[in-house]
Amino acid sequence: MSSECPQLSAGLRTDRERVGGLAPPDEATEAGAPAGASAGGPAPSPDGVARQLREQARDALGELLRGLRAADPQGGDVALGGSAAGRRHLHAGLVTALMRIIFLLYAEPRGLLAGASALDAHGAPLARLFDDLQEDERRCPGDLERRHGAWARVAALFRALLDRGPCGARGGLCDPDAYPFLEGRPWLSDGVLRRVLAALLVHDGAKVRYGDLEVEHIGTLYEGLIAFDLEIAEGESMALLPSHAVVDLEALVALPGGERLARLEEAADLKLGARHAALVAAAGSVAQLAQALARRASPRQPGPIARGTLYLQPGQLRRRAGSYYTPRDITRQVVERTLAPLLHAGGRPALHAGPDGILALAVCDPAMGSGAFLVEACRQLAAHLAAAWQRAGEAPCLVPPRLAPEEPPSLAPEEPPLRRAMALVAERCLYGVDLDPIAVDLARLSLWLAVEEASLPLSFLDGKLRCGDSLLGASRAEISVFPAAALSRGGAADAAVERRARRALTRPASAPPPAPSVERAREPAGADRAALDAWMALWLCPPDSELAAVAPTPEAFARYMTAALEPSDPGAALARRIAEERRFLHWELAFPGVFERPEPGFDAVIGNPPWVAYVGRAAQPISPEVFNLYLRRNPAFHGYRSLHGLFVHRAASLLRPGGRLGLVIPTSVSDLDGYRPTRRAHDALCAVDPDLPSFGSDAFEGVFQPCMGLLSTRLDLDPPRTAAGAAWPLARSDLDVVSRRLLDRLSALAPLPAALFGERGFQTTAEDAERIRRADVPVPPYTCPIREGTDVGELIARAPRHHVDRAGVKGRFRKDEDWRAVRLLIRQTARYPIAALSDGLPFRNSILAGFCDGTWSEFALLCYLNSSPVRWWHYTRHRDAREGMPQVKIAHLRAIPAPSPARSDQIAALDALGRELGPANAGLPADARRHLDFVVASMLEMTEEERSCVARWAAATPLPRQDG
């Protein structure tokens, strides 16, 4: 039993109170203080304040843009000529300026600006500056618009922080030279800066208490700012509610009146009432159109936007990047469950969870964003480190790290233990990568703020947090062989090229040259990087470049790799340029201390990788060469191809044996068949935990996508095992003992015959959609009635509300006899089966088809599918019936349990009931429903407890609307 150090215990208690109750799992309390207080009611939550601040920060970004326009109507040299690249650079600069201010506002109440500037001896220069500007505006209204000195004070303060330590790797946020227009010449009036500070400092008439906000909220503020693009108005324009989108009024007025309303709804999500719609349709000039839309003008960009003016437009960057702030309750749970096996054994601290063991852990987030997961890992590991010091009765000491050669942080001996632990963990244990250089800087700054140690330079994590593409890189073991697969960019012709390349590589050479060196331990890091960059560049070079012409022979490959080490070689220069543009990240070189230890790899990989799909309705663009590289090098890039699937495999491959994985991913990865390759790639390397957490469909603001935590342990297998890609086990807190027993028993029954169900619906293309019109009666050429999913109710097939131009459609439209062969119509978009008898009319692919066989008539199957026990099984068994956008799939229907053969005689009772109710096409009366549920429950041999369980579910679950 270890002795207790009284001084350390007191320091821990004080520090826990200061940081909001941080403690090891057995001592943890709820963290966080109120984010702001109101005089007469409860304080708003920090999350709520952060969300509202995000909206105000967007207003502040607009103020900065207007301030830039006022100082330089052309928008600066970067935007001259209407260059899209120039606008992106200018937008990044404005976001950087605003994020620097936000960072300083976070640092002030934490005492981290004291001594950084002579502007204020108490370390609150921005608060003092805002008060001064407010007072000047009160005394001399309008005078601030002609002054330009205040921004220089903000820039000087930020530069003073940077100058505290050596300059290491820098993104735009921490690089004063990245955006020259923010420095030097006066570009922002004091009046604009006052309004910017007001937007960031005042909420509901009171000062925002940044000291009460969580460091992780920096990420949500940043994501709100990158949700906009910078554009140039091609004609006189106007920003409109509700989405604040800018609409070109000149282009709009040129449209016929009826088309204007459709364009407004498409471009700005704007739906007008009848009176205003008539005014918009009747407007004969831009002025009249602006007047008709005046009531819907956005306060964020008030007034007309003149032709050639820069403006902010809601854009696609955030969605395409799949970037969303992760709430802290999710990061806390995922990090805790990921680290627990590394820190605990049988409920007690693990043998290696002493101070040295904790500081030897290497934890990485390969898509860290602004560092929310790393901040949470820092808190939890620091709490365990401080507790380990207490258990050992040791005073915290600064022992040299085992993984990193850097000097430890310089802290005063009197520093509180938890603060010292935070600094040590941040410097020794945490690693991260992100493609966005500003996000990398935000992660550095977030960890610096979380550590709350003003004596540490901002650069103390430069070597651990890197900018790069986690998925684009190579290992030393790969580069000794020409990548023949790089020649194939898809298609039969490319496959033939690849086959010829492989034959050339296997053909004996007359005088074999020395192969490119694989063991480069004695070579300088620059040579290593050049070789790895050159090999990767072969995958991503333009098809008409000289690299694409490198012959796939051992001799040519050896010459190319040798030349890659020569700075003056043209091929080497092109490879370097590709490497810089693509931001290659070679993990062995980026983090040598982690990958050169006896068991190489990270102890834990955590995070919320971007959710980006490359297939389906929400598919994002991807270049052919990157697609080919992913396809050939990552086994997860098959089936339903996605960026998050790639990260699952990358994260698993970065772990050492026994290492832990903890990622937040869409729940659909756990069970959809399209994600089987992702699960197979993961399961070949890792063993998944039981009862994975499910966070539901509303965990992320603005994202209607259920998500989960993937937690697993890296296996000690070489080579990896062969995995089937079975579904991952999600925790089911919604099931009691009776429900779980019933679900397991029904799921073990043989399913209904697969031939009873099929897909027969008309699959419309975008062009075919124009050949379908909503109309209750046929209007030539739209004369063929066609049903869709909402026309199918419970034992009701409603009259079709759409007609199709059958002769004009391009897709396959089945013959009449094919439609007549269908016996049942089953709605696809539903949480459980909803079926009606078919009358042989055509239908779209939002309806699934039911058939009959010698055992199951269409009448019996109709009743069985609409029964509460079958619906309960479907809803309870299939996660996607409960979460997100529900869909009844063919695979779901073909998995429905059939009654045991001993009960098959009762199918006749269902047939009789179906013959009575189905042809009436009038729905299911309450007494008939009770009888139907009784018959099906008997067929499935359900106990009274199980019947009550289903009855409670049916009573609490809304029935389908009778109007569809």
N, C-alpha and C positions, 0 to 999 in steps of 0.2 A: 504494500500500500504506500503510495507516494505521500510525502508531506505537502502541506499547503503553504504557499508564500503569502503572508498577509498583505504585503504591499502590492503584489501582483493581483490578488483578489480585489482589492479596493480599486486598482486601476481598471480592471475589467468591468467592474460595476459602473464606474463613472463613464467609461467609453461606450458601454452598451446603451446607457441612457442617452448619450450624445448622438449616437448613430441610429437610435430608434429601436432599441431592444434586440440588437443582433446577438445571437448566441448559438451554440451548437444545438442540434435537433432536440436534445433532452432538456434544454433550458430556454428554447426560443419563445419570444413573445411577439405580438403583432408589431411590425415596424411601421414607422412613419408618423409624423405629426400632421395636424390639419394644414391644408395648403393655403388657407386664408380664413379669416374670421369675419363674420358679420356681427353687428352689434345686437341684432335681435333674433338670431336663429342659429342653427347649426352651421358649422363651416363647410364649404363645398369640399368635395373629395379632391385630392391631388390630380387624379385622372380627369375629373370634370374640369378643373381649372386648366389643365394642360390642353384639353380638347378646345376650350374656348380661346386659349392663347394661340393655338394653331390658326384659328380663323383670324385673330387679330394680327398674327405674324404675316399672313397673306396680305392683309391690308397694308402692313408696313412695307412689304416687298413692292406693292404698287406705289407707295409713297417714294421709295428709293428710285423707282423707274421714272416717276414724274419729276423727281429732283434732278436726275441725270438729264432728262429731256430739257428741263429749264436751263441747265448750265450749258448744255450742248445739244441743240435741236436735232443734230444728226445722230445722236446716240453714241458718240465716240468713234474713234477710228475703227474699232473692231466690228462695227455694224455697217460701215460704208459699203455701198454697192449691193445691199440686201443679201449678203452672204449668209446662208443658213449656218455655216460653221461660226461665223462672226457673232450671230445672234446667240448661238449656244454658249459661246465664250462669254459674252456679255451677261447672259442670264446666270451662268455659274459665278461670275464675279459679284453680281448683286446678291445672290444667295450667300456667297462667302461673306460679304460685308455684314449681312444681317446675322448670320450664324456667329460671327466674331462678337457682335454686340450681345447676343444671347449667351454666349459662353462667359463673357465678362459679367453679365448679370447673375449667372449661376455662381461665379467665383467670389463675387463681392460678399454675400452674407456668410460664406464659409471661411472668411478671413484670409483668402488666398491672394488678394491683391495688395496687401500691406507691404509697403516697401517697393512695389513695382513701379510706382510713379509718384512724383512729387506733387501731383494734383491734389491729393487728399491724404493726410497723414493717418487717417483712420481706415484706409483700405476700402473706401466706398466712393471712388471718383465718379462713377456713372450716376449714382443717385444724386450726388452733389451737382453734377453737370446738369441733370434734368431739372433739379430745383432752380438752378440759376437761369436756365432757359425759360422756365415757366414764369419766373419773376420778371425777366426782361420782356417777355411777351405781354405780361400784365401791365408793365409800366409804359412800354412803347409798342402798341399793337402794330404788326406789320413790319417792324424794323428788322426782325430776324431774317426775313426773306432776302435782305440785301447783305447779310453777313455770312462769312464762310470760314470761321475759325474753329468751330466746335468739333468738326470731324477730325481735324488734325490731332485733337486731344485724345479721341478714341483710338486713332491709329497709333499714336505714341504709346498709349497704355498697352495695347496688344503687343507692339514691338518690344516693349520693356519686358514682358513675360517671356517672349521668345529668346531674348538676349540673356536670360538667366543661365542657360546651359548651352552646350554645343549643339549646333544644328545638324541633325541627322537626316533620315529620309523625310521628305516633306511632300504633302499634297498641297492643293490650292489654299486650304484654310490656314495652314501654318506657314505658308510661303509668301512673305510680303511682296515678292517680285512676280508672283504669278499673274496678277491683274494690275498692271501699272496704272490704269485709269483710277484705281482706288487710292493711289498715293500721289504725292506731289501737288499737282495743280488743284485748286479748289473746285470740286465737282458737286458738292452737296451744301446747300444753304443751311444755316442754323435753324431756320424755320422747319425745313423738311426733317432734320434730325430730331427736333423737338417732337414732331408728330410721330416719328418712328419710335422714339423712346416712350411716348405716351401710349402707343399701341401695345408696347411690350411690358410696360410697367403699371398700367392702370387697368383694372378690371372691375366693372360695376361700381365705379367711383372710388375704389380703394386701391392702395398699392398692392401689387402682387408680391407675395412672400416667396421669392425664389429659393430661399433656404429650406422651405417646406416641400418643394417639389423634388421628385426623385430624379436622379441623374439620368435614368433611362428615358425620361420624357424629352430629352434633347432629340432623341430619334424621331418621335412623333412630330415635333416641330419641323425638323428637316424634311421629313417625308411630305408634310403639307406643302412645303415650298417647292419641291421638285415635281409636284403634281401639275405644274404650269409650264407651258412653253412660251418663248418670246417670239412674237410674230410682228410683221409689218402690214399695216392696213393697205389693201389694194384699192379700196374705195372708202368713202365715208361710212363709218361703222358705228356700232353701238353694242354695249355689253348688256345682257338681259338676264333676268332671274328666270328660273331658280338656280341654274348652274353657273351663272356669271360668264357664260360663253359669249364671245364677240361675234356678231353677225354683220356681214357686209350689206349695208342698206342699198347701195347702188346695184349690187347683183340681185338683191331681193326684189327691188321695185321693177326690175326688168322681166320678172317672171309673171305669167298670168295670175290673176288674183287667187284662183283656187289652189295653185301650186305653192303660193307663199306660205300658207298655213302648214302644209306638209314639210316645207323646208325649215320653218321655225321649230317644228316639233323634232325634226331629225337633228338639227344643228345645235339647238339650245334647250331641248326638253321642254319647250314652251307650248302649253295648250291654252287657247284663248276661249273665253265665253262667246256666245253668239254675237253680242253687240260689238265687242272689240274685234272679233274675227271679221265682221263685215267692214269695219273701218280699215283694217289692214288690207283686205282684199280690194277695197275701193280707192286706196291711196294712189294718187297719180304722180307723186314726186317724192324725193327723198325726205323733204321737209314734212310732208303730210304723213309719210310712213313713220318718221321719228316721233311725231306728235301722237299717232295712234298707239305707239309702243311705249310712250313716256311712263305710263304707270308701271311698266315691267322693267324699267331701267335698273341696272345693278348699282347699288351705292358704292361698290368696290371700284368701279371705273365710271364715275358719273359724267354725263354730258356726251356729246358726239366725239368720235375718234376720227380725226382728219386723215385723209389719204396720206400714206407715207409715214404715219406715226407708229412707233413701237408700242405694243400692248401685250399684256399677259393673257394667255388663252389656256383654259383647262386642257391638259394634254394627256398623252399615253405613256409617258416615261415611267411613271410609277407602276402602272399596270404591266407594262412590258418587262420591267425589271422584277416584278413579283415581290416588291419591297413593301413590307407593312410592319409597323411597330408591334412588338410582342408584349402583351400585358405582363406585369411583373408576377402576378399569381401563377401564370404559366411558366415563366422562366424559373421561378422559385421551385416549383414542383419538379420540372424536368431536370434541373441541375441537381437538386437534392437526391432524386432517385438515381441519377447517373453516377454520382459520386459515392453514394452510400456503400456499395460493396467494396470500394477502395478504402473506405475509412472505418467500416464496421464489420465485425464478424460475430455472429451469434448475439447481436444486440450490444456488444461491447466494442470499444476502440480496437481496430485491427493492430496486429503486431507492428506493422510498418507505418502506423498512423501517429508515430511520435513526431516531434518537431522536424527532425531531419527527413523522415519519410514523407511528410506532407510537403516540405519544400522541394522534394525531388520529383513531385508529380508534374507532369506536363499536360496541360489542358488547352485544347485548341477549338476555335470556332472558324471554320473555313469559309463562311459567308457572314462575317461578323456585323455588317452594317455599322451602326453607331455604338456597338459594344454592349448591348443589354445583357447578353448571356455571360460575357466575360466579367462584367461588373457583378452580376449575381454570383458567379463562381468565386470571384475575389472575396465577396462578403462571407460566403459559406466556408471557404477554405481558411480564411483569416480567423473566423470564429473557432474553427477546430484547432488551428495552430495555437491561438491564445489559450484554449482549454488544455491543449497538450502541454504547454509551458506550465500551466497551473498544476496539472497532474504530476508533472515531473518535479515540481517545486523549484523550477529554474526561472531565473530572470531572463527575459528575451535577449538573445544575443545575435549579432550579425555574422553568422558563419558563412564562409564562401560557398556559393551554390555548387551543386554537383553537376548540373547540366549546362550552365552558362558560365563563360569565363569572365563576364563583365564584373566590375566592382559593384558591391551591393550599395543600395541607396545610403546616403549620408544622413543619418537622423540623430537628433540630440538624445543623450542618455535618458533625459526625463520624459521622453515621449510616452504617451499612454500605450499599454501593451497592444490593444486592438489596432490602433493606428499604425504602430510598428509592424504588426502582423499583416495589415492590409498592404503596406508598402512592399514588404518582402514577398508576399504572394504575387502581387502584381508584377514585380520585377523578375521573379524566379519561375513562376508556374504558368503564366498565361501567354498564349500565342494566338494570332489571328490573321486572317487574310480577307480582303475584299477587293472587288474590281473597281469600286468608286473611290478615287483618291480623297475626296472630301469626307466620305464616310470613314475612311481609315483615320484621318485626322480627328474626326469626332470621337472615334473609339479611344484614341490616345487621350484626348481631352476629358472624356467621360471617366476614364479610369483615374486620371490625375485628380479630377474633382472628387471621385469616390474615396480616394486615399486621403484627401484633405491634408496634404502636407506641403506647405508653401515653400519649404526649402528644397524640394525636389524640382529639377528642371522639367519642362514640358517634354523634353527629348528622352526621358529616362526609359521609355518603352519603344524607342524607334526601331531597335533590332528585333523586336518581338511581334510587332504589328505591321504587316506588309501589304502593299498594294499589288495586286496581281489576280490572274484568273486561276482559281483553284483547280479547274478542270483541264487547263492547257499547260502541260509540262511533261517532262520525260525523266526517266531515271538513268543512271549510268549503265545499268544492265541492259537497257534497250538499244543503245545507240551504236552497237557494234555491227548491226545489220541494216542494210538499206530497207526502208519501210515500203515494200512493194505495194501494200494496200493503199498508200497515199496517192497512187496514180489513178485509183478508181474513184470517180465522183458520182457513181451510180449509173445503172443501165448496162445492157449486154455488151456494148462496145467497150466500155471501160473495164468490164470484167475480163474481156479478152486481153486487153492491154496488161492487166494485172497478171494474168496467167503467163504471158510472154515474159514479163519482168521476173517472175519467180523462176522460170526456166533459165533466164540469163544469169540469175544470181546463183543458181546451182550448177552452171556449166563450169567445168574446170578451166582455170586460167593458165596460160603458158608460163607465166612467171608471176605467181601470186604476190601482190604487194602486201606489206604488213597491214593487218586490220587496224582500224581506228582503236586507240587505247580505251579500254573499259575501266581499268584500274587507274584512277587519276588522283589518288590520295596525295601524291607528291607534287602534282601540278598546281599552279596557282589557281585560285577560285575563278579568275577571269577566263582562263583557258577552259576550265570545266564548263562555265556558262556558255562560252562561245560554241563549244561542241554540242551541248544540249540544245541551244537555240538553233543551230544549223540543222540538226536532225528534225526538230519540230517544224522548222520553216518549210521543209519539204512537203509537209501535210497541208500547209495553209498558203503556199505561194500562189500568185495569180497564174492561171493556166497558160498565159503567153509569156511568162517570165523565164529568165535563164535558168532558174532553179528547177522549173518544171521540165527543162530539157536535159537535166542530169541523167545520163544513161544508167539504167539499173544493172550495172555490172560491178563486180567487186573492185576492179581497177578504178572505174570512174567514181565510185562511192568513196574509196580511200583518198583519191585526189581531192574530192570535194570537202571531205572532213578535215584533211590536212590544211587546205586553203582557208577553211573557216577560222583558223587560228591566226590568220594574217589580217591585220586591220585594214590594209590597203586593197585587199582582194574585193572585186565588185560583188561576187556572190556572197562573201561574208558581210558586206555592207547591206545587201538586200536582206539577208537573214536577220541582221541586227534590227533593221527597220521593221520587219514583220514582228519580231519579238517585242519591240517597244509598242507597236500599235496594238498587238494582241495581249500584251502584258503577260507573257509566259511566266509561270510560277513553277520552278523546279524544287520540289519539297526538300530533297536531300541538301541542296545548296542553301535554300532559304533558312532552314533550321538544322544546321549540322549537329548541334549538341543532342538533338532528339533522335536523329537517324544514324548516329555513329556510336550510340551506346550498345552494350551487348544484346539487349532486346530492343531493336529499333522500333520507333513508333510512339505515338502519343498514348498517355494513360487514359485520356478521355477526349472525345470529340463531341461537342455540343453545338446547338444553334437552331436557327429557323431558316433553312436555305430558301432561296427564292422559288416561288411556285409559278412555273411557266410551262405551259403545254405547247407542244409542237404539232399536235394533231387535234382534230375536233373543231367545234364551233369557235372556241376561244384560242385557236392556234396562233402563235406568234411566229414571225418570220425567222428563218435561219439560213445562213449561206450554205451552198452545196458542199464546200470544202470542210466546214465545221461539222455539218451533218455526217459526212463521210468519216471524219475523224472519230466522232462520238460512236458511230455505228460499228467501226472496226476495233475500237480500243476499249469500249465500255459495255460489258454484257447487260447492263440495265437499260441500254438505249434500244429496246425492242418492244414490241407490243404497243402499249400506250406510252409513246416517247415524251419525256418531260425533263425539265432541268432539275426538278427536285428528285426525280429518280436517279439521275446522274450523281447528284450529291449524296444520296444514300449509299451508293457503292463507293464513291470516293472517300467518304467519311469512314466507312468500315475498313477500307484498305489502308487507312492512315494509322490504325490502331496497332499497338503491340499485342501479343498474346495476353489475354486477361484484361485488356483495355475495355473501356466502357463507352457505349454510344448513346447519345441522347439528343434526338432531333424532333422538331415539330414539323409535321407533314400533313397533307390532306388525308383524311380518314379513308378515302377511297383506295389509297395505296394498299391498305390492309387486306382487302378482299376482292376488289374487281379483277376479273380475269385478265383484262388488258395490262394490269400491273404485275402479272405473274413473273415476267422476266426480271423486274426490279426486286421482287421478293426472292427469287431464285439467286440473283447475284448477291444479295445481302446474306441470305441464309447459307451460302457456300462459305462465308467467312465468319459469321456471327450466329450465336444462339439467342433468339429473342426472349425477352422476359414474359412471364405470364401476366395476364390482366393489365394490358397496356392502357394508359389513361386516355379517355375520350373527352375532348374539350367542347364538343358540340359545334353547332353551325353559326353561332354568334360570338365566337371568341375574339374575332378581329372586326373592328369597326369598318363598315363598308364592304365586308367580304362575306358573301353568302356561300360559304364553303366549310363543311364540317372538317375539324382537324383533330389530330391525335398526337400522342407522344410515342415515338419509336425508341425503345430502350432495349439494349442488347449487350452481349459480352463477346469479345473477339475470341475465337477458338484457336487452340494451339495445334493447327493442322497444316501440314505441308506435303503434298499440294492440298488446296481447299477441297472440301467435300462436295459431292454432287447433291444438289437440293432440288426438291420438287416445286418449291414456290407456293406451299400451302398458305391458306389465309392466316393472318396473325391474330392472336387472341386479344380482343378488346375487353376491358373490364365492363361488367354489366351490373351497375348499381341499381338498375330498375327492376331486377328480377328477384322475387322472393323464392323461398324453397319450393313452393308448389309450382310456380311458373317455370323455374329452371328444370324441375323434374319433368313437367309436361312437354316443354320444348325439346329436351333431350330424347324423350320417349317417341314423340312424333317424328323427330328428325331421323330416328333410327329405322322407321318404317320404309318399305320400298316406295318409290315415288310413282306418281301417275305415269302412264305410258307417254314417252316423249312425242309420239306421233299425234297426240291430241292437240298439239300447239304448234304454231308456225307464224312466220312473218309473210304477209301477203300484201301489205299496204303499199300504195303508190309512193315511191321515194321521189320527192320533187327536188329538182335543181333550182338554183336561183332564177334561171330563165323560165322554168316551168311555173314558178310561183306567180309569175305575171299572167299565166294562162288560167288562173283560178280566181273567181269572183264570188264575193259573198252576196247571195241573192236567194230569196225563198222560192222564186220561180225562174225557170230557164229564160235567158235572154241571149239570142244568137250572138256570137258563136259559142257562148258558155251554156251549153244545153245538157251536158251529162252531169247528173247529180253525184256528189261525192261527200261522204261523211268524214268527220275528223273526231278526235278523241272526246271532245266535250259534247258530242251528239249521243254518246253512250252513257246511259244511266243504269241504275240498279233494276234489271229486267225491263229496261225501256230503251228501244232504239228510236231516237227522235228523227223526224224528217230532216233530210240533209239541208244545211243552211248555206252550202256552197255548190257552185257548178263549175265545171271545167271545160275548156276548149279541147276536146279529146283529139281532134285532128291536129292541133297545133303544138301539143306537148312533145318534148324531145326524149324524156325518159321512158322507161318501159311501162306501158299501161296494159294490164292483163286483159285477156279475153273474157267475155261475159261468163263463159262456163267456169272459168277460174274463180270468179267472184261468187257464183252460185254454189260452188263446192264448199264454201266456208259456212259453218253451222253456227258459230258464236262470234260475237264482237266483244273484245276485251279492251277496256280503256288502258292506255299505256301510262299516261301521266296520272298516277294515283298512288296512294299509300297502301292499298290492298286491292285484290281483284274486284272489278266491277264489270259485270257481263250482262249481255242481252242477246236474244236470238237474232241471227242475221236474216235479212230478207233478200240477199243476193246483190245488193247495190255495191258499187265501188267504194273504197275508203282509203284514206291516207295512212302513212306509216305511223301515225299517232294512235292507231288501233292495231291490236294483235288478233290473230285468227285462232278460233277453236274448232275442233273437228269431233268426230265420233268414231267408235269402233264397236266390236261385238259385245263388249262389256258395258261401256259407257255411251249411252245415247246423248245427244245434244241436250235433252231435257234434264237428264240426271246430272250431267256436267255443269249445266247452267245453275242448278240449285246448289251443287257442291261448292262452286267457286264463290257464290254470293253468301255462303253461310258464315256465321260469326266464328266458329272454331277454325275454319280454313283462313279466314282473314286475320284472326289473332295470330296464327302460326306465321303467316307471311310477314305481318308487321313486326312481330317479335324476333323472327329469324333473320330478317334482312336489314342490315343497318341503314342502307340507303332508302328504305321505306320510312324510317323514323327521322332522318336528318336530311337537310338540304332540299334539293329539288327531287321529289320522289318519282320513281319510274318502276312500273311493273315490266320485268324483262322476260324474254322467252326462257332463260335459264331459271328464273324464279318459278315460273309456272311448271316447268318440267321437274322441279324439285319438290312440288307439293306432295305431302305424304298421302298414299292411298290406304284405305282401310285394309285390314288383314283379310286374307281369303275367307276366313271363317265368318266374316261380317259382310261379304260381298252380296249376300242375298238381299240386303237392305237397299241396294242400289235401285231395286225395282220401286221402292217407296219414293225415292227421289225422282225417278222417272215419272211416276204418276203425278207428283206435285208439280214438276216442271211442265207437264203437258197441260195442267190446269192453269198455271200462272204465266208461263212464257208467251204463248200466243196472244194473251190479253194485252201484252205490251203496256201494262199499267203500273208497274212497280211491285213492291213487296209489302203487303199489309202487315200490321203488327202481329196479329194472331198467326198468320202464315209464317212470319219470321220465327216466332217462338217454336212452332211445330218443326220448321226446317232445322233450327239449331238443335232441337232435341234429337231428331233423327241422326244428324251428322255426329253429334256427341256420342250417341250410342254406337254408331259405326266405328268410332275411334276409341271406344271403350274408356271413356273419360269418367273419372270419379266425380262425386258430388263437389268435392273441393275444387277440382279442375274446372267443372262446369261453372262454378261460382266465380272463379278467376276470369274466365272468358266473358261471363256476363258483366262483371264489373268493367272490364276493358271496353266492351261494346257500349255500355251506358255512358262511358266517359269519352268515347271516340265519335266525332260527328259523322253522321251518315252523309252520303253524297247528296249534293243539292239536286232537287228535282228539275231545275232549269238548266243543269249542266255547268 
